[in-house]
Structure formats: structure tokens, C-alpha cells
Amino acid sequence: MSSFLKMFPVALAFGMSPAAYAELESITDGELSGVTGQSGLTIDYSGRMSMQQFRYEDSGELVAEDIRSGGAGVTDAGLAAGYGENLDDARLTFDIAADGGLDILWQSQSGQSMDWGFVAGTVAVGDGAPGPRTRIFSDLQGWGQLRTAQHSVLPASESALNRSTIYNYAAFTTEALSSSKTSATIGIDGGYIKSPDFSGSGLDEMDLTDQIPAWAGGQRARSTTPMDDLRAGFAAVETSTYAVNAGEGAAVNDSLAIEVTGFAADVGAQNISVGQMDMGSVALDNIQISDTIVTLTP
């Protein structure tokens, strides 16, 4: 696995502005001396981040501009609901496990869920050449609650895939997702992602119950299970990301595989529009995805 893939969770965890770093709680010399020889590091965090542009390039490009993230209050809807602009009550834990894996865990300090928010002025795609891009979203905003998020870098000896793997798990909600309705973009009004309600049936009565024990990578570094998270009202998703070399199986070129071990949620929106045309509401209840692999090839 490339060094980039191994370091991606660390880069993600520290993708903060200097202003955000300034709000990390300081550690005294006495406290720091107690860390020596330990296998982990805990950081309590409160802050927000802004970024002028994010660009992903391969054979084409995906570009997001005027990005802000933090608490739910960075969005108009979150601010109206009374939330602040900082991601508060957050605790980031790094741990080197006995098996050599690196576990990175986001949880709250208080045990309550953390409100999050994200804004992008525009999201566009292009062919990578100079010139105009095709705008997909304008004024994309979303906020919700995060119960836990975990990233683990697993050595081949500990991965069920027998290869170096990045494991990801998250329990979250999206309470309000929106984007502006314009003549050339996709508009969203009242979008949401929440725990599946199973049409009022109890979670223990559903087929999903039999699949969930295989989730969550042996419960590495976490105190809750996917069933705990779903019962608490959160959507849950688990993925593994790993490199596939050219000539391996049906792969012609070096590629990146994203394996969705499990996903359970209700997803919907009050209205979707394409250009100026309203497409109406959408409600996808009790979505369940498992054992699905998506391969990204340059």
C-alpha cells in the first residue's frame, strides 16, 4: 500500500487551519511527561476550518471552493436551530494497538453526539484542462450529528483482506442538506440521512440484525456497536480501502478498492431539482448495503 494511503487518516484528522490548532487544549510539561512510553495520544478540540479550494485530479478533476466546516452553525439552517460555528466537545484519540495498527477515533468528551456543519460555495467537475468546469452544486450546505468516527490503518497480518487496509466506521446523521436551485445545478431542499426506522418495526426483528455482528472490525478502539448506534437514531457505515496492483485479479492498472462492509440508513429529501425543473420529493427507507466493492482506476 502506498505511503499516501497509510497517512491519509492522519492528514484528514489534522486538516485544520492554524486558527483551529490554536484552540486545541494545551498540555502542561507535567502532563506531557506522563505520555512518555505510552501508546496513545488524546486531543480535546474546539474549532472550525475554512479552505479556499479543494481539488482532486486524476483523468479529470473535482473541485470544491469556498469551504467551511465546524459546528452546525456554519450553515444557515444549523445557525437558525441555535447551534454554534465551532465543532465543540470533540475528542480525538490516537492509539497504536498491540497488533501494530494505528487507530484514530473521533468521539465527544461528554458522551453526547457532536453537531457538525459543512458548506461549499460551489462543487464542479472538469476534464483537467484549462477552461470552465461543469458546476454540479451551488451553495451546498449540510449539518447533522456525529456520534463516532473511526479510522484504522491495519497491517496485512491483522486485516481480514490479508493486505494493508484503511478501515473506516462512522455513526452520524444529516439533519438538513441543501443546495441552491439554479439553471445549471442540482438543487436539494430538506435532505436527510438518519437511522433506518424499518417502518416502525423493532430493529431486532429485521434481517439486518444478522449482518451487523460482522461489522466494525472486531470493535477496534470503540465502546459502541453498530446496533447501539442504529438504536440511538444514527445511520451507520463501515468501509475498507486498499490498493489493488495491476495484474491482480481482473485489474489492468493499479487501482483503489473501496469495500462497503455495511451501510444502513433512511435517506431522502423534500425536493430535488435539476436546473429549474422540480423533480419532487424522494424517500429511500431502510437502505441496506453490504459486501459491495467499488474500484477506482486512473
PLY file of the C-alpha trace (Angstrom):
ply
format ascii 1.0
element vertex 298
property float x
property float y
property float z
element edge 297
property int vertex1
property int vertex2
end_header
0.00 0.00 0.00
1.30 3.45 -0.84
2.53 5.77 1.88
-0.21 8.20 0.88
-2.93 5.69 1.75
-1.28 4.89 5.05
-1.06 8.55 6.05
-4.45 9.69 4.70
-6.35 9.28 8.01
-3.68 11.27 9.82
-3.83 14.02 7.22
-7.62 14.01 7.46
-7.54 14.25 11.23
-5.16 17.22 11.12
-6.72 19.01 8.15
-7.32 22.08 10.27
-6.48 25.73 9.85
-3.83 27.40 12.08
-6.71 29.10 13.88
-8.20 25.71 14.65
-4.89 24.47 16.03
-4.80 27.48 18.32
-7.94 26.25 20.04
-6.56 22.80 20.93
-6.19 22.45 24.69
-2.57 22.83 25.77
-0.71 20.07 27.64
1.49 21.05 30.57
5.06 19.73 30.92
3.95 17.56 33.81
1.12 16.04 31.82
3.40 15.54 28.83
5.94 13.63 30.91
3.23 11.10 31.68
2.75 10.44 27.98
6.30 9.17 27.52
6.28 5.47 26.78
2.51 5.36 26.25
0.88 4.04 23.08
-1.68 6.77 22.56
-2.41 10.49 22.42
-5.67 12.27 23.24
-6.51 15.75 21.96
-9.58 17.72 23.04
-10.67 20.02 20.26
-12.93 23.00 19.61
-12.73 24.94 16.36
-13.71 25.42 12.75
-11.91 25.35 9.43
-12.04 27.29 6.16
-10.43 26.41 2.84
-10.48 28.36 -0.39
-10.32 25.35 -2.67
-10.10 21.55 -2.64
-9.14 19.84 -5.89
-8.89 16.13 -6.70
-7.24 15.38 -10.04
-6.87 12.17 -12.00
-8.03 11.77 -15.59
-10.41 14.62 -14.73
-10.90 16.84 -11.70
-13.34 17.50 -8.90
-13.15 20.98 -7.40
-14.92 22.38 -4.32
-14.44 26.06 -3.46
-15.18 28.38 -0.53
-15.31 25.58 2.03
-16.17 26.00 5.69
-16.61 23.28 8.29
-17.08 23.11 12.03
-20.23 23.08 14.14
-23.74 23.07 12.70
-23.83 26.86 12.98
-21.61 27.30 9.91
-24.77 26.52 7.90
-27.82 28.78 7.70
-30.15 26.02 8.92
-27.87 25.00 11.78
-27.45 28.59 12.93
-31.24 29.05 12.87
-31.56 25.92 15.02
-29.37 27.55 17.67
-26.02 25.81 17.10
-22.62 27.48 17.20
-19.99 27.62 14.46
-17.35 25.55 16.30
-17.10 21.79 16.37
-17.24 21.52 20.16
-16.95 18.77 22.74
-14.73 16.78 20.36
-12.07 14.32 21.46
-9.52 12.88 19.02
-7.63 9.79 20.18
-4.61 8.21 18.50
-3.65 4.72 19.63
-1.02 2.23 18.48
-2.64 -1.15 19.07
-0.76 -4.23 20.22
-1.12 -5.67 16.71
0.72 -2.67 15.21
-2.35 -0.99 13.77
-2.97 2.75 14.10
-6.43 3.63 15.44
-7.77 7.19 15.14
-11.08 7.83 16.91
-13.38 10.86 17.00
-15.79 10.90 19.93
-17.25 13.54 22.22
-15.80 14.45 25.60
-19.22 14.37 27.28
-20.58 11.20 25.71
-23.19 13.17 23.75
-23.21 13.45 19.96
-21.34 16.34 18.33
-23.09 18.74 15.95
-21.20 19.22 12.67
-21.64 21.51 9.68
-20.18 21.84 6.19
-20.51 24.49 3.47
-19.10 24.61 -0.07
-19.81 27.62 -2.27
-19.50 25.53 -5.45
-18.76 21.93 -6.42
-17.74 21.37 -10.04
-16.13 18.78 -12.31
-13.83 19.24 -15.31
-11.54 17.39 -17.70
-8.40 18.82 -16.09
-7.66 21.20 -18.97
-7.71 24.99 -18.56
-11.17 26.40 -19.05
-14.63 26.36 -17.49
-15.81 23.47 -15.36
-19.30 21.98 -15.10
-20.90 23.15 -11.87
-22.83 20.43 -10.01
-23.82 22.16 -6.76
-24.05 25.78 -5.72
-24.13 26.81 -2.03
-24.04 23.23 -0.76
-24.79 23.13 2.98
-25.28 20.28 5.40
-25.41 19.78 9.15
-26.10 16.91 11.49
-24.89 14.93 14.47
-21.79 12.74 14.77
-21.71 10.01 17.41
-18.39 8.45 16.47
-15.95 8.21 13.57
-13.03 5.81 13.40
-10.10 5.35 11.02
-7.69 2.46 11.43
-4.58 1.66 9.42
-4.24 -2.11 9.62
-1.15 -4.15 8.72
-1.68 -7.06 6.34
-1.31 -9.55 9.18
-4.32 -8.07 11.00
-6.55 -7.27 8.04
-9.21 -9.78 7.05
-8.19 -8.98 3.47
-4.57 -10.06 4.07
-3.29 -6.72 2.81
-2.61 -3.32 4.33
-6.00 -1.67 4.71
-7.58 1.57 5.87
-10.70 0.75 7.88
-13.41 3.39 8.41
-16.55 3.45 10.53
-18.98 6.29 11.28
-22.29 6.72 13.09
-23.92 10.00 12.12
-26.98 11.87 10.94
-27.50 14.54 8.33
-30.37 16.62 9.65
-30.53 19.14 6.80
-28.82 19.06 3.41
-29.45 21.75 0.81
-28.06 23.35 -2.32
-29.33 26.31 -4.32
-31.70 25.82 -7.24
-30.10 27.39 -10.32
-30.42 26.94 -14.07
-27.34 24.70 -14.29
-27.01 22.82 -10.98
-28.68 20.16 -8.86
-30.86 21.67 -6.14
-31.63 19.93 -2.84
-34.17 21.01 -0.26
-34.63 19.26 3.08
-32.19 16.42 2.52
-31.54 13.96 5.36
-29.68 10.77 6.31
-30.83 9.10 9.52
-31.18 5.74 11.20
-33.46 3.32 9.33
-36.85 3.28 11.03
-37.89 -0.02 9.42
-41.44 1.29 9.05
-41.87 1.22 12.79
-40.66 -2.34 13.32
-38.15 -3.09 16.05
-34.55 -3.31 14.88
-34.15 -6.76 16.42
-36.90 -8.08 14.13
-35.14 -7.16 10.89
-32.83 -9.16 8.66
-30.14 -6.52 9.14
-29.57 -7.79 12.66
-27.90 -10.95 11.33
-25.43 -8.93 9.25
-24.38 -6.39 11.84
-22.17 -8.65 14.03
-19.75 -8.82 11.07
-19.38 -5.02 11.14
-16.94 -2.81 12.95
-13.65 -4.65 12.53
-13.76 -6.56 15.79
-14.85 -3.39 17.63
-11.37 -1.84 17.49
-10.93 1.10 19.87
-14.66 1.75 20.26
-17.21 1.44 23.05
-20.40 1.18 20.98
-21.59 -1.32 18.39
-23.41 -0.58 15.11
-26.65 -1.85 16.68
-26.15 0.56 19.59
-25.66 3.40 17.11
-28.69 2.48 14.97
-30.94 2.17 18.02
-29.75 5.62 19.14
-31.01 7.16 15.87
-27.84 7.30 13.80
-27.07 5.97 10.34
-24.07 3.62 10.30
-21.48 2.91 7.61
-18.36 0.75 7.51
-15.84 0.66 4.67
-12.35 -0.67 3.97
-9.98 0.95 1.46
-6.96 -0.79 -0.06
-4.68 -0.78 -3.09
-5.06 -3.31 -5.91
-1.98 -3.88 -8.06
-2.08 -4.21 -11.85
-2.43 -7.86 -12.83
-4.15 -8.78 -9.58
-7.42 -10.49 -10.42
-9.10 -8.56 -13.23
-7.21 -5.30 -12.54
-5.47 -3.95 -15.65
-3.95 -0.93 -13.89
-3.06 -0.07 -10.31
-6.33 0.91 -8.66
-8.01 1.71 -5.36
-10.76 -0.51 -3.97
-13.42 0.72 -1.53
-15.27 -2.16 0.09
-18.57 -1.28 1.76
-18.95 -3.85 4.51
-22.20 -2.32 5.63
-24.43 0.73 5.36
-27.83 1.21 7.00
-29.90 4.38 6.79
-33.03 6.20 5.70
-32.20 8.77 3.00
-34.48 11.39 1.48
-35.21 14.99 0.53
-38.25 17.22 0.41
-37.41 18.23 -3.16
-34.75 17.58 -5.79
-34.36 19.86 -8.79
-32.26 19.64 -11.93
-31.77 23.06 -13.43
-35.04 24.90 -12.85
-37.15 21.72 -13.04
-38.50 20.33 -9.76
-38.35 16.55 -9.58
-40.35 16.21 -6.36
-39.57 14.55 -3.05
-37.63 11.34 -2.57
-37.65 8.89 0.34
-35.47 5.78 0.43
-36.38 3.83 3.55
-34.37 1.05 5.13
-31.41 1.17 2.75
-29.07 -1.73 3.45
-25.80 -2.25 1.58
-23.23 -4.93 2.35
-20.33 -6.76 0.68
-20.09 -4.18 -2.11
-16.80 -3.18 -3.75
-16.21 -0.02 -5.77
-12.93 0.15 -7.71
-11.40 3.49 -8.75
-8.98 3.16 -11.67
-6.90 6.09 -13.02
0 1
1 2
2 3
3 4
4 5
5 6
6 7
7 8
8 9
9 10
10 11
11 12
12 13
13 14
14 15
15 16
16 17
17 18
18 19
19 20
20 21
21 22
22 23
23 24
24 25
25 26
26 27
27 28
28 29
29 30
30 31
31 32
32 33
33 34
34 35
35 36
36 37
37 38
38 39
39 40
40 41
41 42
42 43
43 44
44 45
45 46
46 47
47 48
48 49
49 50
50 51
51 52
52 53
53 54
54 55
55 56
56 57
57 58
58 59
59 60
60 61
61 62
62 63
63 64
64 65
65 66
66 67
67 68
68 69
69 70
70 71
71 72
72 73
73 74
74 75
75 76
76 77
77 78
78 79
79 80
80 81
81 82
82 83
83 84
84 85
85 86
86 87
87 88
88 89
89 90
90 91
91 92
92 93
93 94
94 95
95 96
96 97
97 98
98 99
99 100
100 101
101 102
102 103
103 104
104 105
105 106
106 107
107 108
108 109
109 110
110 111
111 112
112 113
113 114
114 115
115 116
116 117
117 118
118 119
119 120
120 121
121 122
122 123
123 124
124 125
125 126
126 127
127 128
128 129
129 130
130 131
131 132
132 133
133 134
134 135
135 136
136 137
137 138
138 139
139 140
140 141
141 142
142 143
143 144
144 145
145 146
146 147
147 148
148 149
149 150
150 151
151 152
152 153
153 154
154 155
155 156
156 157
157 158
158 159
159 160
160 161
161 162
162 163
163 164
164 165
165 166
166 167
167 168
168 169
169 170
170 171
171 172
172 173
173 174
174 175
175 176
176 177
177 178
178 179
179 180
180 181
181 182
182 183
183 184
184 185
185 186
186 187
187 188
188 189
189 190
190 191
191 192
192 193
193 194
194 195
195 196
196 197
197 198
198 199
199 200
200 201
201 202
202 203
203 204
204 205
205 206
206 207
207 208
208 209
209 210
210 211
211 212
212 213
213 214
214 215
215 216
216 217
217 218
218 219
219 220
220 221
221 222
222 223
223 224
224 225
225 226
226 227
227 228
228 229
229 230
230 231
231 232
232 233
233 234
234 235
235 236
236 237
237 238
238 239
239 240
240 241
241 242
242 243
243 244
244 245
245 246
246 247
247 248
248 249
249 250
250 251
251 252
252 253
253 254
254 255
255 256
256 257
257 258
258 259
259 260
260 261
261 262
262 263
263 264
264 265
265 266
266 267
267 268
268 269
269 270
270 271
271 272
272 273
273 274
274 275
275 276
276 277
277 278
278 279
279 280
280 281
281 282
282 283
283 284
284 285
285 286
286 287
287 288
288 289
289 290
290 291
291 292
292 293
293 294
294 295
295 296
296 297
